[in-house]
Amino acid sequence: MNDIKAIRSSFFDFTRSVADPSELEGSARFIEDGLLLLKAGKIISLQSWNEAQARLDPRLEILHLPDNIIMPGFIDSHIHYPQTEMIGADGEQLLDWLDHYTFPTESQYHCPDRSAGMASFFLDQLLRNGTTTAMVYGTVHAQSVDALFAAAFERHMRLIAGKVMMDRHAPDALLETPGQSEEATRGLIARWHNKGRLSYALTPRFAPTSSPELLAVVGRLRREFPDLYLQTHLSENTQEVAWVKALFPERVNYFDVYRHHGLTGRKSVFAHCLHLDEQEWRDLAHSRSAIAFCPTSNLFLGSGLFDLQKKWDWRIPLGIGTDVGAGTTFNLLQTLAEAYKVGQLRGYRLSVYEGLYHATLGAAHALSLDGVLGNFAPGKEADFVVLDPRATPLQRLRQANSATLRERLFLLMILGDDRTIYQTWIQGKPVYRRDDDEIKQGAA
């Protein structure tokens, strides 16, 4: 029995993807006292303790976590690892913020040692916050992505990442020609795509820093390697939208810039999407592209309020992104708390079921990973987070006077932070424990 692991605790997940928020509570599964069986980094089964105990081998050791709730690992759909070291920089609007903080910081990632040090720190922050999968931006430097993938491979993490592609409207030190960008990207694809649990994402930063020639290169690579991901930004800031209109007057709208070059569709993830016209919503839906909703970043930079109702109206896949460093936390519970407030400002009530769905199975669906992770279905990868609903005196007080599961989960979403993360597991092995505040590098 040494190759089977058993964990007894409370468990929460979603059993299926949904097309309407009214279906979320019905697809949610909560087992107050359950038993999770794992083998070789995969889920064998999740059952209630009463169902499972009669068939258990008495020799099986069981890890009992009675005061916790275990959920699938959180999925961060949009984040910039080099911006970790500038998180919380005095807020400005997007374009000035890029010039004053982002570009100077990213210009230092030509150094492999700096890239390796920050990649390690970044991934440790993800695990400390219960994030087991992420879609990540490097810098324009190939070595920044080499360092990130190497550190993720060592930790056995599932990661999607790519080198920023950028050939105009940025400092000279961060610019490349389309040919240079293609050569460096091809090398990274060859070294890392589908190695272990790693996937490569073509990463044109956004339309203003991409010439038509560069976007043509991205489109050519997308056609040649159809299983690659693509990540970029779309309609984050009103000034940005106006700039794109001036740079690409021949295109119908911002989304059409990407559509024209073949950059939309399944495995294409567009961050923000705050100022879309009706045609863009329709084209996003028809192309089967996905959105990354980044509430803390959108609020911090004053970019706007995302329309969650439109996402459901058009049935567009969506994940939650922290968008560090414009986002102000690595923690997806805190990010969901801000998403709730964004909804309130738009007259939309984000339920706790919807919030947790967007951070787990919904995000997995948006990233075309729902076949391998996102819930506790048999055969899926055993990445999960152990949450402590009573991590602080305030949380203990509120949990004690909460009568329903909905209330308990809602408080977890609204009051939770990194202290709420008790353990993080990758492929069936613990890699972070709050009690000893330690990251177990390579433990999986």
C-alpha positions in Angstrom: 0.0 0.0 0.0 3.0 2.3 0.0 2.2 3.7 -3.4 -1.3 4.8 -2.4 -2.0 7.9 -0.4 -5.1 8.6 1.5 -6.3 11.9 2.9 -9.4 12.4 5.1 -10.9 15.9 5.3 -13.7 18.1 3.9 -13.6 18.5 0.1 -15.1 21.0 -2.3 -15.0 21.0 -6.1 -17.2 21.3 -9.2 -18.1 18.1 -11.0 -18.7 19.6 -14.5 -18.2 22.8 -16.6 -21.3 25.0 -16.9 -22.7 27.4 -19.5 -24.9 29.4 -17.1 -24.2 30.7 -13.6 -27.6 29.2 -12.4 -26.0 25.8 -12.9 -23.0 26.4 -10.6 -24.5 25.5 -7.2 -25.9 22.3 -8.7 -22.5 21.3 -10.1 -20.7 22.0 -6.8 -19.8 19.1 -4.6 -19.1 19.3 -0.9 -18.2 16.3 1.1 -18.0 17.2 4.8 -16.1 14.1 5.7 -14.4 12.5 2.7 -11.5 10.3 1.7 -9.3 11.2 -1.2 -7.1 8.4 -2.6 -4.0 9.2 -4.7 -1.5 7.1 -6.7 1.4 8.2 -8.8 0.4 11.8 -8.7 -3.2 11.2 -9.9 -6.6 11.0 -8.3 -7.9 7.5 -7.7 -11.2 8.4 -6.1 -13.0 10.8 -3.8 -15.8 9.4 -1.6 -17.5 10.1 1.6 -15.8 8.5 4.6 -18.8 6.3 5.3 -18.7 4.9 1.7 -15.0 4.4 1.7 -14.0 3.0 5.1 -15.5 -0.4 4.8 -13.3 -1.2 1.8 -10.1 0.2 3.1 -7.0 -1.9 3.6 -6.2 -1.7 7.3 -2.6 -1.2 6.5 -3.3 2.0 4.6 -2.0 5.1 6.4 -4.5 8.0 6.4 -3.6 11.7 6.7 -6.4 13.2 8.7 -7.0 17.0 8.3 -10.4 17.4 10.1 -10.4 21.2 10.4 -9.6 22.0 6.8 -11.3 22.2 3.4 -9.4 20.8 0.4 -10.0 22.2 -3.0 -8.4 21.7 -6.4 -5.3 23.9 -6.8 -6.0 27.5 -7.8 -5.3 28.5 -11.4 -3.9 31.9 -12.2 -4.8 32.8 -15.8 -2.7 35.9 -16.2 0.5 37.0 -14.4 3.9 38.6 -15.1 6.7 37.0 -13.2 9.3 39.7 -13.7 6.9 42.3 -12.3 7.0 40.5 -8.9 9.8 42.9 -7.8 7.7 46.0 -8.7 4.4 45.0 -7.2 2.7 47.9 -5.4 4.6 50.5 -7.5 2.8 53.8 -7.0 -0.3 53.5 -9.2 -0.7 55.3 -12.5 -2.8 54.6 -15.5 -1.6 51.7 -17.7 0.6 53.4 -20.4 2.5 55.7 -17.9 2.8 52.7 -15.5 4.4 50.6 -18.3 6.9 53.4 -19.1 7.8 54.3 -15.5 7.9 50.9 -13.8 7.4 47.9 -16.1 9.9 48.5 -18.9 12.8 49.6 -16.6 12.3 46.5 -14.4 12.0 44.1 -17.4 15.1 45.5 -19.0 17.2 43.8 -16.3 16.1 40.3 -17.3 18.9 39.9 -19.9 20.8 38.6 -16.8 20.3 34.8 -16.4 21.2 35.0 -12.7 18.6 37.7 -12.0 16.0 35.7 -14.0 16.7 32.5 -12.1 16.5 34.2 -8.7 13.2 35.9 -9.5 11.7 32.8 -11.2 12.4 30.8 -8.0 11.0 33.5 -5.8 7.9 33.9 -8.0 7.0 30.2 -8.1 7.5 29.9 -4.3 5.0 32.8 -4.0 2.5 30.9 -6.2 2.7 27.8 -4.0 2.6 29.8 -0.8 -0.8 31.1 -2.1 -2.2 27.8 -3.2 -1.7 28.4 -6.9 -0.6 25.2 -8.6 -1.1 26.2 -12.3 -0.5 29.6 -14.0 -0.3 31.3 -17.4 2.8 33.5 -17.1 4.6 36.2 -19.1 8.4 36.5 -19.1 10.2 39.4 -20.7 11.5 39.9 -24.2 14.6 38.0 -23.2 14.7 34.2 -23.9 16.7 33.6 -20.8 13.9 34.9 -18.6 11.7 32.1 -19.9 14.4 29.5 -19.7 14.8 30.3 -16.0 11.1 30.2 -15.3 10.6 26.9 -17.1 13.6 25.3 -15.5 12.4 26.3 -12.0 8.8 25.0 -12.8 10.2 21.8 -14.1 12.2 21.2 -10.9 9.0 21.7 -8.9 6.9 19.5 -11.3 4.4 22.3 -11.8 2.0 22.7 -14.6 2.9 26.0 -16.2 2.1 27.8 -19.4 4.5 30.6 -20.2 6.2 32.5 -23.1 8.7 35.2 -24.1 7.2 38.6 -24.7 7.4 39.5 -28.4 7.8 43.3 -28.9 9.3 45.3 -31.8 8.1 48.9 -31.3 7.0 51.6 -28.8 9.2 50.4 -26.0 12.8 51.2 -24.9 15.5 50.1 -27.3 16.8 47.6 -24.8 13.5 45.7 -25.0 13.0 45.7 -28.7 13.7 43.0 -31.2 13.1 42.6 -34.9 10.4 40.2 -36.1 13.1 37.8 -37.2 15.0 37.9 -33.9 11.7 37.3 -32.1 10.9 34.3 -34.3 14.3 32.7 -33.8 14.3 33.1 -30.0 10.7 31.8 -29.8 11.4 28.8 -31.9 14.3 27.9 -29.6 12.1 28.1 -26.5 9.4 26.0 -28.1 12.0 23.3 -29.0 13.4 23.3 -25.4 10.3 23.5 -23.3 7.0 22.9 -25.0 5.4 19.7 -23.7 8.4 19.0 -21.5 7.0 17.5 -18.3 3.9 19.6 -17.4 5.1 22.7 -19.3 3.4 24.4 -22.3 4.6 27.2 -24.4 2.5 30.4 -25.1 3.1 32.7 -28.0 3.2 36.1 -26.2 2.9 39.3 -28.2 2.7 41.8 -25.4 -0.2 43.8 -26.9 -1.0 45.4 -30.2 0.7 48.7 -29.6 4.1 47.1 -29.2 3.6 44.7 -32.2 4.1 45.8 -35.8 2.0 44.1 -38.4 5.2 42.2 -39.4 5.6 40.9 -35.9 2.0 39.8 -35.7 2.4 38.0 -39.0 5.3 36.1 -37.4 3.1 35.1 -34.5 0.4 34.0 -36.8 2.8 31.9 -38.8 4.1 30.2 -35.6 0.5 29.6 -34.5 -0.3 27.8 -37.7 2.9 25.7 -37.6 2.5 24.7 -34.0 -1.3 24.5 -33.5 -1.1 23.1 -30.0 0.7 26.2 -28.6 -1.1 28.7 -26.4 -1.4 32.4 -27.2 -1.6 35.1 -24.5 -1.9 38.8 -24.9 -3.8 41.9 -23.7 -7.0 43.3 -25.1 -8.9 46.5 -24.3 -7.5 47.2 -20.9 -7.4 51.0 -20.9 -9.4 53.6 -22.9 -6.2 55.4 -24.0 -4.8 52.0 -25.2 -7.9 51.3 -27.2 -7.7 54.7 -28.9 -4.0 54.1 -29.6 -4.7 50.8 -31.3 -7.3 52.4 -33.4 -4.8 55.0 -34.6 -2.1 52.3 -35.2 -4.4 50.0 -37.1 -7.0 52.2 -38.8 -7.7 49.4 -41.4 -9.0 47.0 -38.7 -12.6 47.0 -37.5 -11.7 47.1 -33.8 -9.0 46.0 -31.3 -9.9 42.3 -31.4 -9.9 42.4 -35.2 -6.1 43.2 -35.1 -5.5 39.8 -33.5 -8.2 38.0 -35.5 -6.8 39.3 -38.8 -3.4 37.6 -38.0 -4.9 34.3 -36.9 -4.2 34.8 -33.2 -7.7 34.0 -31.9 -9.4 30.7 -31.0 -9.1 27.9 -28.6 -6.0 28.2 -26.4 -5.9 32.0 -27.0 -6.3 33.9 -23.7 -7.0 37.7 -23.8 -6.5 39.6 -20.5 -8.8 42.3 -19.3 -11.4 42.9 -22.1 -12.8 45.9 -20.3 -13.9 48.2 -23.1 -15.2 45.8 -25.8 -17.9 46.7 -28.3 -20.7 44.3 -29.1 -18.9 43.0 -32.2 -15.8 42.1 -30.2 -17.9 40.2 -27.6 -19.5 38.3 -30.5 -16.2 37.6 -32.2 -14.6 36.4 -29.0 -17.4 34.0 -28.5 -17.5 32.7 -32.0 -13.8 32.2 -32.1 -13.9 30.2 -28.9 -11.2 32.4 -27.4 -11.0 32.8 -23.6 -10.7 35.8 -21.2 -8.6 36.4 -18.1 -10.4 38.7 -15.6 -7.9 40.6 -13.5 -9.9 42.6 -10.9 -7.1 43.8 -8.6 -5.0 45.1 -11.5 -8.1 46.7 -13.1 -8.8 48.6 -9.9 -5.2 49.5 -9.1 -4.6 51.1 -12.5 -8.1 52.5 -12.7 -8.6 50.7 -16.0 -12.3 49.8 -15.6 -14.8 47.3 -14.4 -15.2 43.9 -16.2 -18.7 42.9 -17.3 -19.2 39.4 -15.9 -22.8 39.3 -17.2 -21.5 39.7 -20.8 -19.2 36.7 -20.3 -22.1 34.5 -19.4 -24.4 36.0 -22.1 -21.8 35.1 -24.8 -20.7 31.9 -23.0 -17.0 32.8 -23.2 -14.6 30.7 -21.1 -13.0 32.7 -18.3 -10.3 32.4 -15.7 -9.2 34.7 -12.9 -5.8 36.4 -13.1 -3.9 38.2 -10.4 -1.9 40.1 -13.0 1.0 40.7 -10.7 2.6 43.3 -10.7 -0.3 45.7 -11.5 -2.3 43.2 -9.5 -1.6 43.7 -5.8 -1.6 40.1 -4.5 -0.6 36.6 -5.5 -3.6 35.2 -3.6 -6.6 34.2 -5.6 -8.9 34.3 -2.6 -8.1 38.0 -2.2 -8.4 38.4 -6.0 -11.9 36.9 -5.9 -12.8 39.3 -3.0 -12.0 42.2 -5.4 -13.9 40.5 -8.2 -17.0 40.4 -5.9 -16.6 44.2 -5.4 -16.2 44.8 -9.1 -19.5 42.9 -9.6 -21.2 45.0 -6.9 -20.2 48.2 -8.7 -21.7 46.9 -11.9 -24.9 45.7 -10.2 -23.8 42.1 -10.6 -23.7 39.7 -7.7 -20.8 37.3 -7.9 -21.7 34.3 -5.9 -19.1 32.3 -4.0 -19.8 29.3 -6.3 -19.0 31.4 -9.3 -15.9 32.9 -7.8 -14.4 29.5 -6.8 -15.4 28.0 -10.2 -13.5 30.7 -12.0 -10.4 29.9 -9.9 -10.6 26.2 -10.4 -12.6 24.2 -13.0 -13.7 27.3 -14.9 -10.1 28.4 -15.4 -9.1 24.9 -16.3 -11.8 25.0 -19.0 -10.6 28.4 -20.2 -7.1 27.0 -20.6 -8.2 23.8 -22.2 -6.9 21.8 -19.2 -10.2 20.6 -17.8 -9.4 17.1 -19.0 -6.4 16.9 -16.7 -7.1 19.1 -13.7 -9.6 21.4 -12.1 -11.5 18.9 -9.9 -11.2 15.6 -8.1 -12.4 13.4 -10.9 -10.6 10.0 -11.1 -7.5 10.1 -13.3 -6.9 13.8 -13.0 -3.6 15.3 -11.7 -3.5 15.5 -7.9 -2.8 19.3 -7.5 -4.8 20.7 -4.6 -4.8 23.2 -1.8 -5.6 22.6 1.8 -7.4 25.6 3.3 -7.8 26.7 6.9 -11.1 28.5 7.3 -10.1 29.6 10.8 -6.7 30.9 10.0 -7.1 34.2 11.9 -9.1 35.2 15.0 -11.6 37.2 12.8 -12.1 34.2 10.5 -12.7 31.9 13.6 -15.3 34.3 14.9 -17.2 34.6 11.6 -17.0 30.9 10.8 -18.3 30.0 14.2 -21.5 32.1 13.6 -22.1 31.0 10.0 -24.9 28.6 9.6 -24.7 27.4 6.0 -22.0 26.1 3.6 -22.6 29.1 1.3 -21.8 31.4 4.2 -18.7 29.5 5.2 -17.4 29.5 1.7 -18.2 33.1 1.1 -16.3 34.1 4.2 -13.4 32.0 3.0 -13.4 34.0 -0.3 -13.9 37.4 1.2 -11.6 37.1 4.3 -9.1 34.6 3.1 -5.4 35.4 2.3 -2.1 33.7 2.3 -2.6 32.7 6.0 -5.6 30.6 4.9 -3.3 28.4 2.8 -2.4 25.5 5.1 -0.8 23.3 2.5 -0.2 23.1 -1.2 0.2 19.8 -3.0 1.6 19.1 -6.5 1.1 15.7 -8.1 0.1 14.1 -4.8 2.9 15.5 -2.7 3.0 18.4 -0.3 5.3 21.2 -1.5 4.3 24.0 0.9 3.2 23.8 4.6 2.2 26.9 6.4 3.3 25.6 9.8 6.9 25.4 8.8 6.5 28.1 6.1 8.6 26.2 3.8 8.7 25.5 0.1 9.7 21.9 -0.7 11.6 22.4 -4.0 11.5 19.4 -6.2 9.5 17.5 -3.5 6.9 16.3 -6.1 
